[in-house]
Structures are given as structure tokens and as C-alpha cells.
Amino acid sequence: MKISIRENYNHTLYACFTGYVIQAIVNNFVPLLFLTFQREFGISLEKIALLITFNFGVQLTVDFLAAGFVDKIGYRICVVAAQLCSAVGLISLSVLPGFMPDPFIGLMVSGIIYAIGGGLIEVLISPIVEACPTKRKKAAMGLLHSFYCWGHAAVILLSTLFFTVFGISNWRILACLWAIVPLFNAVYFTQVPISSLNEDGSGMPVRELFRTRMFWFMIILMICAGACEQGISQWASAFAESALQVSKTVGDLAGPCAFAILMGISRVVYSRICDHISLYQYMCGCGFLCLVSYLLAALSPSPLLGLIGCALCGLSVGVMWPGTFSLSARSIPGGGTAMFAFLALAGDVGCAGGPSLVGFISGQAGGNMKAGILSGIFFPILLIVTLLFLMRRRE
């Protein structure tokens, strides 16, 4: 007998996978336009860095607030609202800069709207998947997060194709086209079955969660995961074009696109082998590879090696975010929605802090983006030290 969409949790997983594609659109479409904004609106690198800070700053604010209201309002209403905010923000991106006296304010307001959607997606999607009555949760989590990478790659490839055919001056049209995806998923989420982690009232109180020592180690890992990932990802396009002196098309394909594809491959591999490895050791090895990739991108005199460094960073960071979620779910049973919300908040702190540090140091160094990328090595070093401490503590 055929199971209807309202009873089939496979459709829930598909909607969640699409949700992470939308998260990738929200986080990675605008960075492709950083230098375009600089030329068209006369915006400095420091102000562009502020766009990144506000995007993830709004997301982390939503993460913090969501810990208190998601369980009361319900997953479905919140996740549908997340898709709609993402769509409205992308559409307003094409309109508001032209209507505001200061185009930068228009970009900021649009960013706030789609960042609200992105923050809710980050809080909700992982616990929705965790609550699905399916087996191999770690594998499902790794596969889920791989769709962020495929969405990231699709944003770069399809946007590059659009810019090549129609010209980058038509970026406003493309922003509206990308908005179709969250509009579709908003309708999809109204139809699929959704369970809650806290339906039986077993969720750990926030005060007890804060008293759990392991929780704070997971918070540190999430901050480092977000910073390691976005420190290069958000700046890869501008870095390739300005610091490595390659064309925008070549830079986007060989830099952020290769980053996204290798990050996706890393997460798919993780989903296949996660039951047969020590996650602590695997993440620690990825931390060392991340450190090497940052150094290669920042210090290599060759543009080719610099691009390889950007791509290798994607391979290295793939496991960090879903791996920390899996470690948290295993180490803090009963953490519930609040735990995932605060982990998402910590991840967004890193997502804001990593690229903001890179942009600030680049601006202070007279636009030298290699100096900014080099400053980002702080985060993989902190991640490695934390994992080594936890491994020694377990022994």
C-alpha cells in the first residue's frame, strides 16, 4: 500500500535536504557579488565585511531566541516561516538597494530578512532529522549537511553560468530566481510529517544544559567549525579575483566551487564511515588539514597553489559541523531542541567571527587578503587543541 506524503518521513528528509540547499543560497549567493557591490555601490571591504557580520549576527540572535520559542510555537510553523523569510530577503535584495538613499542600508535590510530565515533553518533542520523515526542518525546527519555543500556548489555553478550568458549586471534577476526554491519548500513543509525531539517532555532544561561541562566543549568546537568553514568560504571568490589575480569565472569555479564540492564529498564519506571510526581522531586530523590549507592559501606565491589551498579547506571542514552535532547528541542525551539551538548559535558566532576577522585584517593591511586569510589559522589551532584535550580526557 502506498504511503501518503503526510505519513512518509522520507519526504521530511527531502524537505530538510532542500532546507540546507536554501541555507547555502542565503549564505553564499551574496559573497559572489562582493566586488560587484564594491564597484556598483562604492562599498569598502570593511563595509562588505560588515554585511557578513550582520548576516551571521542576525542568525545567531535567532538561534538564541529560538531556544525559547520553537517548542512552544511548533516546528512546522517555524520551519515554514524560515523558508518564507529566505524568499522575501532574496527578493528584497534585488529591490531595496535601488530604493534606499544609501544602497548599503538596502543590502543590510535584505540581509537581515534572509538571515532570519537562515537562522531558523539552522536551528530547526537538524533536530527535525534527529526526531525522524529512522536508523543511523550520524549517517543521516552527515548526508543532511552534505546538501549544504551541493547547494553551495549549485549556487556558484548556476550563478556563474547566468553571469556568463546574461551578464553580472543582471544579478537582481538571479536573486529573484533563487527565491523560487524557498517558496517551493515552504509549501512542501506544510505537507510532510514532522516529529519533535521534546514531544515527551524529556528535553533537558536550559539551566541544566549550561551546567553540563561537555556542552561548553561542544560550543567551542562549533565556533571553530563555523569560523574554519566560512573564513575562507565567504571570501574565496573575492580572494581569488583580487589576491590571486585570476578572472572571476576561473576564481569562482576553482575557489569556492571546488571548496563546496570537496566539502560535500567529505560529508558523504563521513556518512558512510561514521560507524567505523573514532570521530574525535577523524575531526582532529581534519583540523590539521584545515590548518595546512589556510597556510597554503595565504603563503603560497603561486595562484594555483592558493586555489588548491581554498579547495582543500572544503575537504577539511566538511566533518566539523555535522561531527560536532553527532558528538553532542551522543555525549549529552536529552539535550533536545535547546541544545541544537545553542549549538547553531555557536556555529553562527564562528561563521560571523571567522570571515569578519579575515575582512578586518585584510582592510587593515591595505586590502591584502592573504594577510586576512593567514589570521584565520587561530580557529583550526583552537579546534585541534580542544579535540586533543577531549581525547586525553576520555582516555
N, C-alpha and C positions, 0 to 999 in steps of 0.2 A: 504494500500500500504506500502510495506516495505521501511524504510528509510535507505539510504546507510550510510556507516561508515563516509563518508566525510560530512554528514549533521546531524549526530546523536551526540548530545552533551553528551549523556551517555557514549560514547566511550572516549570523552575528559576527563570525570571524572575518568573512569577506568585507563586511561594513567597517570593521575595525582596521583591516588592512588598508582599505581606502582612506580611512581616517588618518593613518600615518602618511599616506601619499599627500593628503591635504596639508598636514603639518610640514612636509617637505616643501610644498609650494609656498606656504606662508613664510618659511624661514629662508628660502634660497632663491626665490624669483627676484626680489628687490636687490640683493647683492650683485646680480648680473648687470644692474643698471647704475651702480655707484659712480662710475666715471661719466656715464651719460648724465646723471644728475649734476655732477660737478661742472660739466660743460654747459648743459642747458639752463641750469638754475644758478650757477656760480656758487656752489656749496663747497666749503672746505672739507678736507679729510677729517678734521676734528668734529665737524658737524655731522658728517656721514657716520663717524663712529658713534655719535650720539643717537642716530637712528637705530643702530644695533642695540645700544644700551637700553633705549626706550622699549624696543620690541620685546627683549627678554625680561626687562624690568617689569613691564605690564604682565607678562606671562607668569613671572614668579609671584607677583601680587595676587593674581588669580589663583595660583597654586595654593598660596597661604590661606586665602579666604575660602577656597573650595573645601578644605578640610572640615569646615563647619557647616556648609550648606548643602553639599552634594547628597548626603544620605537623607536629608530632610526633604529636599525637592524631588529627588529621584534621578537615577542615571539617565533615563530616556529623555526627559525634558532638557536636562543639562547638555547631553551629547548632541541633540538636535539643535539647540541654541548655539553650540560651538560651531557647527557646520554653517549656520546662517551668518554668524559674525565673521567667519572667514570669508564668505562670499561677499558680504557687504563691504568689508575692508578692502578687498581686491578691486571691487568696482569703484569705490570712492578714490582709490589710488589714481585711477585714470581721470578723475573729475576735479577733486579738491585742489590740487596744486595750481590749476589754472584759474580757480575762482578766488583763492585767498590772496590778500595783498602780498604776503610772503609765502612763496611756494614751499619753503621748508616746513611751515606750520601745516600746510595741507598734507605733506608727506607724513608728518608726525601724527596728525589726527587719524589718517588712514591706517597708519601702523598700529595705533592704539586699538582700533576696532578689530583688525585681523589678529592682533596679538591676544585679545581676549579669547577669540576662538581657538588660537593655538594653545593657550594656557589650559583651557578646558579640555581640549583633546588630549594633552599630555597627562592630565590628572585622571581622565576617565577611561581611556582606551585600555591601558594595561590592567586595571582591576576588572574591567568588563571581561577581558580574555581570561584572567585568572579565575573569575567566577563561573566561566562556562564549564559544563559537566563533561570535560574532555580529559584525556590522559596526556602524559609527557608535557607538563606545564612549562618546563625550562625550554624544551624544543619549540613549543608554541610561542613563547616569549621571544626567542631568538628569531624565529621566522617572522613574527609580527614586526619587530624592529627593522628587519631587512627591507620591509616595504617602504620605510622612510628613505632608505638608500635608493631603491628603484625609482621612487618618486623624485628624489633629488636628481638622479641621472636623467629622468624623463624631462624634468623642468629645463635642464641645461640643453639636452639634445633638441627638444622641440622648440625651445626658445631660440636657440642658435639657428635652426632651420628657418623659423619665422623671420628672424632678423636678416638672414641672408636673402630670402625671397622678397620680403616686403620692406626691409629697411628698419633700422633700430628706432627711427623717428616715430614709428607706429607702435611703440611699446604699450601705449594706452589701450589699444585694441586687444593686444595679447593679455593684458591684465584682466580684461572682461571675459575673455575666452577661458582663462584659468578659473574664473569664478564659477563656471558651469559645474565643475567637479564637486565642490562642497554643496551646491544646490541639489545635485542629484543625490548625494549621500545623506542629506537631511531627510529627504523623502524615504530613502532606504532604511534609515534608522527608526522611522516610525512603524516599520513593518516587522522587524526581526525580533526574536525573543531576547530579553536581557535579564540576567540574574544579578543580584547584588552580593558582595562579599559579606555584608553585615546583616543579611536578612534574618539571621537567627539571634541577632543582638550580641554576637560574640566578639565584636570589634574591640580592640584594646583602647582604653581611654587615652586621650592625648597626654594627660599628665603622667600616666604610667609609661607611655611610649618615650616621653622625654627623660624618664629616669632610667631607661634601658641603655647601658653603655654601648652595646653593639650598634644601636641606632645611630649614634653620633659618628662612629667609624664609617657607616654606610653613607651618611651625609657628606663626609669628606670625600669618599670615593665618587659620589655623584657630582660634586662640584668639580672635581678633577676631570671626570668623564666629559661633562659638558664643555669645560674650558679647552681640553685637548682636542675635542672634535671641532668646535666652532672657531677656535683660534686661527686655524688655517682655512677651514671651510668657508667662513664668511668673507675672507679676504683673498681667497685663491684666485678669483677672476681678476681683481684689481692688481694683485701681486704679480701675476703672470704678465699682465699687459704693461705695467709700469716698471717693476723691478727687473723682470726677466727680458723685457723688450721684445715680446712676441705679439702677433696680431691677436685681436680679441677672439676671433673664431678658434685659432690654434690654442690660445690660452685657456678658453673655456672648456674645450674638449680634452686637452691634455692635463689641465689642472683640476678644477672642481668636478668635472665629469668622471675622470679617472678615479678621483678621490671617492666619489659616490659609488661607483661600480665595485671598487675593491672593498669598500666598507660593506656593501651588500653581500658580496661573496663571503667576507669574513663572518657575517651574521648567519648566513645559510650553513656554512661549515660548522659554526658553533652549534646550531640547532641539531645537526646530525651527530656530533661527537660529545655533546654536553654530558651525557650519562656515563661516559667512559674516561673522563679526565678530572684532574684537580682544577677546579675553576680558579682558585687562588693563584696557583702556579701559572695557569694559562693567561690570566689577566696581568700577572707580573711580567711575563715575557712580552706581552703586547705593550706594556708600559715602556719597556726598554726599546722596543722597535719604534714607538712613538717619539721617544727622546732622540733617537738616531735620525728619524725623518725630519724633525724640526731643525736639527743641526745641519742636515744635508740641504734643506731648502734655504736656510739662512746664510750658510757659509760657503756653499759651492760657487765657484766662479763660472760654472757652465750653466746656461739656461736649461739644457736637457736634464742635468742632474738636479737642478732646482725643481723642475716639474716632476721628476721621479720622487723627490722628497715629499712633495704635496700628495702624490698618489699613494705612496707608502703609508702616509699618515692615515689615510682612509682605511687601509688594511689593518693598521694597528689599533685604531679606536673602535672598530666595529663591535667588539665584545664588551666594551667597558660599560655602556649604558644598560643593555639587557642583562649583562652578567651581574651588575650590582643589584638590579631588581630581583634576580634569581637568588643571589646570596641573602638579600633582605628577607624574601619570602621564606627561605629555609631557616634563617637564623632567628627571625622574630615572628614565629607563628601567631596568628591572631592580630597582626599589625593593622589589617583591614584597609579601608579606604583612606583613613588619615595618614597611614604610613606611606602609601603610594603618593598621596598629595604632597607630603613634605619631601619625599624623595624627588618628585618632579620639581618642587620649588628649588631644592638644592642643585638639581641639574641645570635649571634655568639661571641660577646665580652664576654657575660656571659658564653657561652659554653667553651670558652678558659680560662677565668679567674677562674671559679669555680674549675675545675679539676687541673689547674695549681697551684692554691693556696693549694689544698689538697696535690698534689705531692711535692711541695716545703716544706711545713710544715712537711710532713712525712719524707722527706730526712733530714731536719734539726734536726728532733727528732730521728735520728739514725735508720730510717726505720720503725718507729712507725706509722702505717697507721691510728690508732684510733685517734691520735693527729691531723692528717691531716683532717680526716672526721669532727672532732669537730670544726675545724676552719671554716668549711663551713656554720655554723649556721648564719654567718653575712648576708648571702643573703636572707634566708626566713624572718629574722627580718626586713631587709630593705624593702622587699616586703610588709609585714604586715603594717609597718608604712606608706608607700606610699598609700596603699589602704584605710587605716583609714583616712588619710588626705583628699583623694578624696571624700570619703563618707561624711565626715563632710562638705566639700566644697559644695557638691551637696545639702545638707540639708539647 
